[in-house]
Amino acid sequence: MLSFWSLRAILHHGAASSLPKATYRMALFAPFTLPISLCAMLFLALPVIYIPPRTGARSLLPVATLAAGFGFIILQGLIQALGNAGTLPALIAVMAPPALAFLLGGAWIVKMEER
């Protein structure tokens, strides 16, 4: 793990580096979006509160929220790999997975509210 100053020296002052610059840009932006990603995971798990307590009825909602969280982790890894390769700009690669998770979670909650 490189410090902010080391990343800055590699990106702006031409310090020696063994990886592509896109990898260092991703390493620079990723810690700032970690709290946003954690909130997105919690937002995806939010529909579990719609399970009625003490009914004894089975619900597939916990399995669906686990699948949504797993899908978020896979999607985040794929998009960040594209960012590390330089295919996507680093800022888009870091911010796209949480944004998609918030959109999916919001649509899911609105759909459950309609019932």
C-alpha positions, 0 to 999 in steps of 0.5 A, spaced: 500 500 500 502 506 497 501 513 501 498 519 498 505 522 497 508 516 493 502 516 489 502 523 487 509 522 486 508 517 481 502 520 477 505 527 477 512 527 478 515 521 474 517 517 480 519 510 478 513 505 478 512 498 475 505 498 474 501 502 469 499 509 471 491 507 471 493 502 477 495 508 481 489 512 479 485 507 482 489 506 488 488 513 489 481 514 488 478 507 492 479 509 499 475 515 498 469 511 496 469 505 501 464 508 505 460 509 499 460 502 497 459 500 504 452 504 504 451 501 498 451 494 501 447 496 507 442 499 502 441 492 498 440 489 504 434 493 506 429 489 503 430 484 509 426 489 514 420 487 509 419 480 512 413 480 517 415 478 524 412 472 527 408 470 521 412 463 520 412 464 513 418 462 509 421 468 505 426 468 499 428 475 501 434 474 505 437 469 499 435 475 494 439 480 498 445 475 499 445 474 491 444 482 490 450 483 495 454 477 491 452 480 485 455 487 487 461 484 489 462 481 483 460 487 479 465 491 483 471 487 482 470 487 474 469 494 473 475 495 478 479 491 473 477 495 467 479 501 471 486 498 473 487 496 466 486 503 463 480 501 459 475 505 464 477 512 467 479 511 474 473 515 477 468 512 473 471 505 475 470 507 482 464 510 482 460 506 478 458 500 482 456 504 488 451 508 483 448 502 480 447 498 487 444 505 489 439 505 483 438 497 484 436 498 491 432 504 490 428 500 485 427 494 489 424 498 495 420 502 490 417 496 487 416 493 494 412 499 497 407 498 491 405 492 493 
